[in-house]
Each structure stands twice: as C-alpha cells, then as structure tokens.
Amino acid sequence: MTPSFIRHPDLRLTTVDGEGVVLHLGSRQYFSVNATGVTILEQLRTARTMSELVAAVTSEYDVGEDEATRTVRTFLDRCVDSALVTESR
C-alpha cells in the first residue's frame, strides 16, 4: 500500500506575500514556510501520496521530477517530525 500524507487537523495556514505562517494549535508552535511549502500544505488538506505531491510541485514550479521529489521528501520529513503532517500506510 502506498503511504499517504495529510495535514494535522490542528494546523492553521495563512499566506503572507507568497510565504506561509503555520500555527499548530495543539502545540502552540509557529512555523514559517516558503511558497513551495505553502503549495504542499495546501495540497494536504486531503490525503495525498508522494507522487501526487511531486506532480503538484512540478506543475506549479519550473523544476524537474527528481528535484521536486527531493524537495517534497525533505519538507514532509520535517513536517512529520514537527507533527504538522501525519503519514498513513
């Protein structure tokens, strides 16, 4: 089964000048994310697979699939570690 990812229900995202401010209501921690992070977190309103997220990034930005995969993987790892995103298998 392919793993999927989704935003934590306590996550709030606001965009300011193309960048994002993220608040995790449960932990009361703030995070800032760049435009690519905003794109990924917007996609994660519903469960998405890694390949769906990579496709969203490559369609939004002028990057190849390999670079998009690395970017998405790094971002997701950080988000999972911070409990902003959950992974299901």
N, CA, C and O of each residue as an XYZ file, in Angstrom:
356
protein
N       0.846     -1.191      0.000
C       0.000      0.000      0.000
C       0.887      1.248      0.000
O       1.869      1.321      0.738
N       0.539      2.202     -0.814
C       1.291      3.446     -0.925
C       0.934      4.364      0.242
O      -0.244      4.597      0.511
N       1.953      4.887      0.940
C       1.648      5.792      2.052
C       1.038      7.097      1.548
O       1.323      7.547      0.438
N       0.210      7.681      2.372
C      -0.351      8.993      2.060
C      -0.090      9.924      3.237
O       0.228      9.491      4.345
N      -0.232     11.200      2.965
C       0.057     12.229      3.947
C      -1.130     13.178      4.018
O      -1.833     13.393      3.031
N      -1.342     13.747      5.215
C      -2.420     14.717      5.397
C      -2.017     15.690      6.498
O      -1.273     15.339      7.414
N      -2.520     16.916      6.394
C      -2.244     17.912      7.432
C      -2.881     17.486      8.742
O      -3.952     16.880      8.761
N      -2.211     17.809      9.831
C      -2.791     17.577     11.162
C      -4.018     18.482     11.284
O      -3.990     19.620     10.814
N      -5.090     17.994     11.907
C      -6.306     18.817     11.994
C      -6.119     20.103     12.805
O      -6.909     21.036     12.660
N      -5.088     20.170     13.656
C      -4.831     21.380     14.438
C      -3.962     22.388     13.704
O      -3.597     23.414     14.278
N      -3.629     22.124     12.466
C      -2.764     23.020     11.700
C      -3.577     24.139     11.071
O      -4.635     23.907     10.487
N      -3.069     25.350     11.200
C      -3.667     26.511     10.544
C      -2.587     27.149      9.674
O      -1.447     27.310     10.111
N      -2.946     27.508      8.452
C      -2.008     28.064      7.489
C      -2.530     29.395      6.977
O      -3.680     29.499      6.549
N      -1.686     30.400      7.022
C      -2.004     31.713      6.487
C      -0.875     32.119      5.554
O       0.298     31.923      5.868
N      -1.230     32.684      4.411
C      -0.193     33.139      3.492
C      -0.045     34.655      3.579
O      -1.022     35.397      3.682
N       1.213     35.085      3.534
C       1.548     36.498      3.574
C       2.639     36.723      2.535
O       3.748     36.207      2.672
N       2.328     37.487      1.506
C       3.304     37.788      0.450
C       3.923     36.525     -0.141
O       5.131     36.477     -0.369
N       3.111     35.510     -0.390
C       3.581     34.288     -1.037
C       4.234     33.280     -0.122
O       4.535     32.167     -0.554
N       4.462     33.634      1.128
C       5.028     32.691      2.087
C       3.968     32.350      3.112
O       2.937     33.017      3.203
N       4.229     31.303      3.885
C       3.213     30.844      4.810
C       3.627     30.947      6.257
O       4.800     30.813      6.605
N       2.641     31.186      7.088
C       2.799     31.124      8.535
C       1.897     30.001      8.998
O       0.697     29.994      8.725
N       2.492     29.051      9.704
C       1.775     27.860     10.145
C       1.686     27.893     11.663
O       2.676     28.157     12.345
N       0.512     27.627     12.179
C       0.298     27.506     13.621
C      -0.230     26.118     13.896
O      -1.206     25.681     13.286
N       0.419     25.426     14.816
C      -0.096     24.140     15.292
C      -0.807     24.441     16.603
O      -0.161     24.699     17.618
N      -2.131     24.407     16.584
C      -2.922     24.793     17.752
C      -2.635     23.923     18.968
O      -2.633     24.413     20.097
N      -2.391     22.635     18.743
C      -2.145     21.722     19.860
C      -0.859     22.024     20.600
O      -0.824     22.017     21.831
N       0.193     22.289     19.853
C       1.484     22.545     20.489
C       1.760     24.033     20.674
O       2.703     24.418     21.367
N       0.930     24.863     20.049
C       1.075     26.321     20.102
C       2.427     26.776     19.551
O       3.027     27.732     20.042
N       2.885     26.076     18.531
C       4.129     26.437     17.874
C       3.833     27.069     16.524
O       2.899     26.678     15.824
N       4.653     28.060     16.175
C       4.569     28.719     14.873
C       5.718     28.254     13.996
O       6.813     27.971     14.483
N       5.460     28.180     12.712
C       6.469     27.818     11.734
C       6.293     28.737     10.531
O       5.190     29.215     10.265
N       7.368     28.978      9.814
C       7.251     29.703      8.550
C       7.655     28.746      7.433
O       8.547     27.914      7.597
N       6.984     28.883      6.307
C       7.274     28.039      5.149
C       7.347     28.920      3.911
O       6.694     29.960      3.826
N       8.162     28.477      2.950
C       8.278     29.217      1.698
C       7.098     28.884      0.783
O       6.198     28.136      1.164
N       7.112     29.438     -0.408
C       5.998     29.251     -1.345
C       5.792     27.781     -1.702
O       4.655     27.331     -1.847
N       6.878     27.037     -1.842
C       6.748     25.607     -2.140
C       6.073     24.879     -0.989
O       5.223     24.016     -1.206
N       6.451     25.228      0.236
C       5.810     24.637      1.411
C       4.324     24.945      1.464
O       3.519     24.093      1.839
N       3.964     26.158      1.091
C       2.541     26.529      1.040
C       1.811     25.635      0.038
O       0.733     25.116      0.327
N       2.407     25.462     -1.136
C       1.798     24.605     -2.164
C       1.568     23.198     -1.623
O       0.490     22.631     -1.801
N       2.560     22.644     -0.973
C       2.444     21.277     -0.442
C       1.386     21.213      0.645
O       0.545     20.313      0.635
N       1.413     22.153      1.584
C       0.431     22.129      2.673
C      -0.989     22.361      2.172
O      -1.936     21.787      2.709
N      -1.146     23.192      1.153
C      -2.482     23.376      0.563
C      -2.986     22.060     -0.030
O      -4.159     21.719      0.118
N      -2.099     21.324     -0.699
C      -2.471     20.029     -1.263
C      -2.888     19.048     -0.171
O      -3.731     18.181     -0.399
N      -2.304     19.185      1.003
C      -2.537     18.223      2.079
C      -3.800     18.507      2.890
O      -3.965     17.974      3.988
N      -4.675     19.329      2.366
C      -5.999     19.477      3.009
C      -6.724     18.137      2.974
O      -7.521     17.812      3.854
N      -6.421     17.369      1.927
C      -6.910     15.992      1.827
C      -5.694     15.091      1.662
O      -4.618     15.557      1.288
N      -5.859     13.829      1.934
C      -4.734     12.885      1.867
C      -4.180     12.818      0.448
O      -4.925     12.728     -0.527
N      -2.867     12.864      0.362
C      -2.163     12.801     -0.920
C      -0.974     11.856     -0.797
O      -0.372     11.717      0.267
N      -0.655     11.215     -1.909
C       0.536     10.380     -1.959
C       1.735     11.249     -2.335
O       1.594     12.395     -2.762
N       2.897     10.671     -2.163
C       4.128     11.371     -2.537
C       4.094     11.751     -4.019
O       4.448     12.874     -4.377
N       3.674     10.834     -4.871
C       3.648     11.123     -6.311
C       2.660     12.238     -6.645
O       2.916     13.027     -7.555
N       1.561     12.318     -5.944
C       0.605     13.413     -6.174
C       1.210     14.758     -5.766
O       1.009     15.769     -6.439
N       1.943     14.758     -4.668
C       2.575     15.996     -4.209
C       3.686     16.438     -5.158
O       3.830     17.627     -5.444
N       4.465     15.480     -5.641
C       5.516     15.799     -6.607
C       4.894     16.373     -7.878
O       5.408     17.342     -8.436
N       3.806     15.790     -8.333
C       3.116     16.298     -9.526
C       2.616     17.723     -9.301
O       2.686     18.551    -10.210
N       2.116     18.016     -8.116
C       1.639     19.372     -7.816
C       2.790     20.374     -7.853
O       2.636     21.484     -8.364
N       3.939     19.984     -7.314
C       5.089     20.884     -7.298
C       5.638     21.094     -8.710
O       5.968     22.220     -9.084
N       5.737     20.023     -9.492
C       6.272     20.180    -10.850
C       5.323     20.967    -11.749
O       5.769     21.623    -12.690
N       4.026     20.910    -11.473
C       3.097     21.691    -12.297
C       3.077     23.164    -11.885
O       2.744     24.029    -12.696
N       3.427     23.450    -10.641
C       3.409     24.824    -10.136
C       4.735     25.556    -10.389
O       4.753     26.768    -10.601
N       5.831     24.811    -10.365
C       7.163     25.410    -10.459
C       7.950     24.781    -11.598
O       7.663     23.661    -12.023
N       8.929     25.501    -12.079
C       9.768     25.024    -13.167
C      10.914     24.188    -12.598
O      12.062     24.632    -12.565
N      10.588     22.970    -12.151
C      11.577     22.043    -11.589
C      11.339     20.662    -12.182
O      10.230     20.323    -12.593
N      12.400     19.880    -12.213
C      12.279     18.512    -12.684
C      11.732     17.606    -11.602
O      11.645     17.986    -10.434
N      11.366     16.413    -12.002
C      10.770     15.467    -11.065
C      11.736     15.062     -9.952
O      11.320     14.921     -8.802
N      13.012     14.874    -10.271
C      13.990     14.482     -9.245
C      14.137     15.554     -8.175
O      14.134     15.255     -6.981
N      14.265     16.799     -8.605
C      14.397     17.898     -7.636
C      13.119     18.060     -6.822
O      13.176     18.277     -5.612
N      11.979     17.957     -7.476
C      10.700     18.069     -6.772
C      10.551     16.952     -5.746
O      10.053     17.182     -4.644
N      10.977     15.750     -6.102
C      10.890     14.616     -5.174
C      11.749     14.876     -3.944
O      11.302     14.643     -2.821
N      12.973     15.353     -4.137
C      13.848     15.658     -3.000
C      13.250     16.748     -2.119
O      13.274     16.649     -0.893
N      12.716     17.785     -2.750
C      12.132     18.896     -2.010
C      10.923     18.441     -1.198
O      10.808     18.759     -0.014
N      10.036     17.706     -1.828
C       8.830     17.228     -1.139
C       9.210     16.282      0.001
O       8.664     16.392      1.099
N      10.130     15.363     -0.244
C      10.542     14.396      0.791
C      11.133     15.120      1.998
O      10.778     14.816      3.137
N      12.032     16.074      1.757
C      12.648     16.823      2.856
C      11.595     17.594      3.643
O      11.598     17.585      4.874
N      10.694     18.262      2.925
C       9.639     19.041      3.585
C       8.721     18.136      4.401
O       8.393     18.452      5.545
N       8.306     17.012      3.819
C       7.424     16.093      4.543
C       8.098     15.526      5.786
O       7.471     15.420      6.840
N       9.368     15.163      5.668
C      10.090     14.642      6.836
C      10.084     15.650      7.980
O       9.852     15.289      9.133
N      10.338     16.902      7.657
C      10.337     17.949      8.686
C       8.943     18.157      9.271
O       8.791     18.345     10.478
N       7.936     18.123      8.418
C       6.557     18.312      8.880
C       6.084     17.149      9.753
O       5.398     17.359     10.753
N       6.446     15.939      9.377
C       6.079     14.770     10.189
C       6.782     14.855     11.541
O       6.164     14.597     12.574
N       8.065     15.213     11.547
C       8.820     15.355     12.802
C       8.223     16.418     13.713
O       8.300     16.298     14.936
N       7.628     17.459     13.131
C       7.020     18.549     13.905
C       5.536     18.335     14.164
O       4.877     19.203     14.737
N       5.003     17.190     13.748
C       3.587     16.823     13.931
C       2.643     17.759     13.177
O       1.496     17.945     13.585
N       3.123     18.349     12.076
C       2.245     19.166     11.236
C       1.511     18.322     10.219
O       0.426     18.679      9.759
N       2.118     17.188      9.871
C       1.593     16.267      8.867
C       1.668     14.862      9.441
O       2.605     14.517     10.161
N       0.664     14.057      9.109
C       0.690     12.661      9.524
C       0.784     11.788      8.276
O       0.278     12.132      7.207
N       1.448     10.649      8.449
C       1.623      9.685      7.363
C       0.844      8.436      7.708
O       0.901      7.943      8.835
N       0.115      7.928      6.729
C      -0.610      6.671      6.932
C      -0.157      5.677      5.871
O       0.185      6.055      4.751
N      -0.162      4.421      6.238
C       0.253      3.372      5.312
C      -0.897      2.458      5.039
O      -0.757      1.500      4.278
